[in-house]
Amino acid sequence: MSKPDEEKKSVEIEYITEKPEAPEKIEKKEEIPGEPAVGETVKEGHKPESEEGRNIKSKLKKRDAEIKQLKKEKDELRDQFLRKLAEMENLKKRLEREKADYLQYALSELLLELLGVLDNFERALSVAEQGADGKPFRDGIELIYRMYLNVLLKKGVQPIEIKDRAFDPNLHHAMATEESDQVKDPEVAEVLQKGYMLHNRLLRPSLVRVLLPRKG
């Protein structure tokens, strides 16, 4: 073997027998909460989340839940309000209809009784057409008068009575006046038209002629 061949063989042996270097061991550090893990890069301006930050997030979540609940309650109250408003509107319309019906038919009972008075008027007129004497006709008119007066009394209508001929401006309306030496205070000389009370309220004043004390 020539010398160059020996050198070549020696180089090949050294190359084959050379062992690669073992990689360096990387110690695994224990991760600390709130700190970035090994190999992680911390972005500029970013800080690990603290306990205070987590508390703030928890409070915000709780506040969001409260807002949602309040919104739900607001919507429910709004629906209830709209339903009550619709019910009140329907009640108002129903009361207006009932009021209109009452005003239209409130006098039904009174008118029914007045029809009886009308019937007697027709009978009296029938007697007058037959040429009968005056007494039956007068009796018929008196019957109608009493019947009509009883209808008014049943409804609370009372004629105004003039006591001691004293003039009362609350109940009497003077249509004419006359001075007299015979009176010291205003007195009713004549009733021109009767007045009436409805229960305790004036329905129509009496129209009267009044005597006044003479002046001087």
C-alpha positions as CSV (number, residue, x, y, z in Angstrom):
1,M,0.0,0.0,0.0
2,S,1.4,3.3,-1.0
3,K,1.7,6.1,1.4
4,P,-1.1,8.2,0.0
5,D,-3.5,5.3,0.4
6,E,-2.6,5.0,4.1
7,E,-3.2,8.7,4.7
8,K,-6.6,8.5,3.0
9,K,-7.6,5.4,5.1
10,S,-6.5,7.1,8.3
11,V,-8.7,10.2,7.5
12,E,-11.8,8.0,6.8
13,I,-11.3,6.2,10.1
14,E,-11.1,9.4,12.1
15,Y,-14.3,10.7,10.3
16,I,-16.2,7.6,11.1
17,T,-15.2,7.3,14.7
18,E,-15.9,11.0,15.5
19,K,-19.1,11.2,17.7
20,P,-21.5,14.1,17.5
21,E,-21.6,16.4,20.5
22,A,-24.6,15.9,22.9
23,P,-27.1,18.7,22.8
24,E,-27.1,20.9,25.8
25,K,-29.9,20.2,28.4
26,I,-32.5,22.9,28.7
27,E,-33.7,23.2,32.2
28,K,-37.5,23.5,32.4
29,K,-38.4,26.3,34.7
30,E,-41.5,26.0,36.8
31,E,-44.2,28.4,35.4
32,I,-45.2,31.1,37.8
33,P,-48.9,32.3,37.6
34,G,-49.1,35.7,36.1
35,E,-45.7,35.4,34.3
36,P,-45.2,34.4,30.7
37,A,-44.2,30.8,30.0
38,V,-40.8,29.8,28.8
39,G,-40.4,30.6,25.2
40,E,-43.2,33.1,25.2
41,T,-42.5,36.6,24.2
42,V,-44.1,39.5,26.0
43,K,-45.6,42.0,23.7
44,E,-44.5,45.5,24.3
45,G,-47.0,47.4,26.6
46,H,-48.7,44.1,27.7
47,K,-48.6,43.3,31.3
48,P,-49.7,40.0,32.9
49,E,-53.4,40.0,34.2
50,S,-53.4,40.8,37.9
51,E,-55.9,39.8,40.6
52,E,-57.4,43.3,40.4
53,G,-58.0,42.9,36.7
54,R,-59.8,39.7,37.1
55,N,-62.0,41.3,39.8
56,I,-62.9,44.1,37.4
57,K,-63.8,41.6,34.7
58,S,-66.0,39.7,37.2
59,K,-67.8,42.9,38.2
60,L,-68.4,43.9,34.6
61,K,-69.9,40.5,33.8
62,K,-72.1,40.9,36.9
63,R,-73.1,44.4,35.8
64,D,-74.0,43.2,32.3
65,A,-76.2,40.5,33.8
66,E,-77.9,43.1,36.0
67,I,-78.5,45.4,33.0
68,K,-80.0,42.5,31.0
69,Q,-82.3,41.6,33.9
70,L,-83.4,45.3,34.3
71,K,-84.1,45.5,30.5
72,K,-86.2,42.4,30.7
73,E,-88.2,43.8,33.7
74,K,-88.6,47.1,31.8
75,D,-90.0,45.3,28.8
76,E,-92.4,43.3,31.0
77,L,-93.6,46.5,32.8
78,R,-94.1,48.2,29.5
79,D,-96.2,45.3,28.2
80,Q,-98.3,45.4,31.4
81,F,-98.7,49.2,31.1
82,L,-99.9,48.9,27.5
83,R,-102.4,46.1,28.4
84,K,-103.8,48.2,31.3
85,L,-104.0,51.2,29.0
86,A,-106.0,49.2,26.5
87,E,-108.3,47.9,29.2
88,M,-108.9,51.4,30.5
89,E,-109.7,52.6,27.0
90,N,-112.2,49.8,26.5
91,L,-113.7,50.6,29.9
92,K,-114.0,54.3,28.9
93,K,-115.8,53.4,25.7
94,R,-118.1,51.0,27.4
95,L,-119.0,53.6,30.1
96,E,-119.7,56.2,27.3
97,R,-122.0,53.8,25.6
98,E,-123.8,53.0,28.8
99,K,-124.1,56.7,29.6
100,A,-125.6,57.4,26.2
101,D,-128.1,54.6,26.6
102,Y,-129.0,55.9,30.0
103,L,-129.6,59.4,28.8
104,Q,-131.6,58.2,25.9
105,Y,-133.9,55.8,27.9
106,A,-133.7,57.3,31.4
107,L,-137.2,58.8,31.0
108,S,-138.8,55.6,29.8
109,E,-140.6,54.9,33.1
110,L,-141.9,58.5,33.4
111,L,-143.0,58.6,29.8
112,L,-144.9,55.3,30.3
113,E,-146.8,56.8,33.1
114,L,-147.5,60.0,31.1
115,L,-149.0,57.8,28.4
116,G,-151.8,57.0,30.9
117,V,-152.5,60.7,31.2
118,L,-152.6,61.0,27.4
119,D,-155.1,58.2,27.3
120,N,-157.4,60.1,29.6
121,F,-157.1,63.3,27.6
122,E,-158.3,61.3,24.5
123,R,-161.3,59.9,26.5
124,A,-162.2,63.5,27.7
125,L,-162.0,64.8,24.1
126,S,-164.2,61.9,23.0
127,V,-166.8,62.8,25.6
128,A,-166.8,66.4,24.4
129,E,-167.3,65.4,20.8
130,Q,-170.4,63.4,21.8
131,G,-172.1,66.6,22.9
132,A,-172.5,65.6,26.5
133,D,-173.2,68.2,29.2
134,G,-170.3,69.9,30.9
135,K,-170.1,67.8,34.1
136,P,-168.7,64.6,32.6
137,F,-166.2,66.6,30.7
138,R,-165.1,68.6,33.8
139,D,-164.9,65.4,35.8
140,G,-162.6,63.9,33.1
141,I,-160.3,66.9,33.1
142,E,-160.1,66.8,36.9
143,L,-159.3,63.1,36.8
144,I,-156.5,63.9,34.3
145,Y,-155.1,66.7,36.5
146,R,-155.0,64.5,39.6
147,M,-153.4,61.7,37.7
148,Y,-150.8,64.0,36.2
149,L,-150.0,65.6,39.6
150,N,-149.6,62.1,41.2
151,V,-147.0,61.2,38.5
152,L,-145.0,64.3,39.4
153,L,-145.3,63.7,43.2
154,K,-144.0,60.1,42.7
155,K,-140.9,61.6,40.9
156,G,-140.2,64.0,43.8
157,V,-141.8,67.1,42.3
158,Q,-143.5,69.3,44.8
159,P,-145.4,72.6,44.3
160,I,-143.9,75.6,46.1
161,E,-146.1,76.7,48.9
162,I,-146.2,80.4,49.8
163,K,-146.2,80.8,53.6
164,D,-147.7,83.9,55.1
165,R,-147.5,85.6,51.7
166,A,-143.8,86.3,52.3
167,F,-141.8,87.1,49.3
168,D,-138.7,84.8,49.0
169,P,-136.3,85.8,46.1
170,N,-134.8,82.3,46.3
171,L,-138.1,80.7,45.4
172,H,-140.1,83.5,43.7
173,H,-139.6,85.6,40.6
174,A,-141.3,89.0,40.7
175,M,-143.0,89.6,37.3
176,A,-144.7,92.8,38.6
177,T,-144.4,95.1,41.6
178,E,-146.7,97.6,43.3
179,E,-146.2,99.9,46.2
180,S,-148.7,99.7,49.1
181,D,-149.3,101.3,52.5
182,Q,-150.7,98.0,53.8
183,V,-147.3,96.1,53.9
184,K,-144.1,96.7,55.8
185,D,-142.1,94.0,53.9
186,P,-142.5,92.7,50.4
187,E,-145.4,90.3,50.1
188,V,-146.8,88.1,47.3
189,A,-150.0,89.6,46.1
190,E,-150.8,87.0,43.4
191,V,-149.3,83.8,42.0
192,L,-149.2,84.1,38.2
193,Q,-147.6,80.6,37.7
194,K,-146.8,77.9,40.2
195,G,-143.2,77.0,41.0
196,Y,-142.0,73.5,41.8
197,M,-139.2,71.8,43.8
198,L,-137.4,68.6,42.8
199,H,-136.7,67.0,46.1
200,N,-134.6,69.7,47.8
201,R,-133.6,71.6,44.6
202,L,-135.5,74.4,42.9
203,L,-136.9,73.1,39.6
204,R,-138.9,76.2,38.6
205,P,-139.5,79.4,40.6
206,S,-143.0,80.8,41.2
207,L,-143.9,83.8,39.0
208,V,-145.6,86.3,41.3
209,R,-146.9,89.9,41.6
210,V,-145.3,91.6,44.6
211,L,-146.5,94.4,47.0
212,L,-143.7,96.6,48.2
213,P,-143.8,99.1,51.1
214,R,-144.4,102.6,49.9
215,K,-141.2,104.8,50.0
216,G,-141.2,107.9,52.3
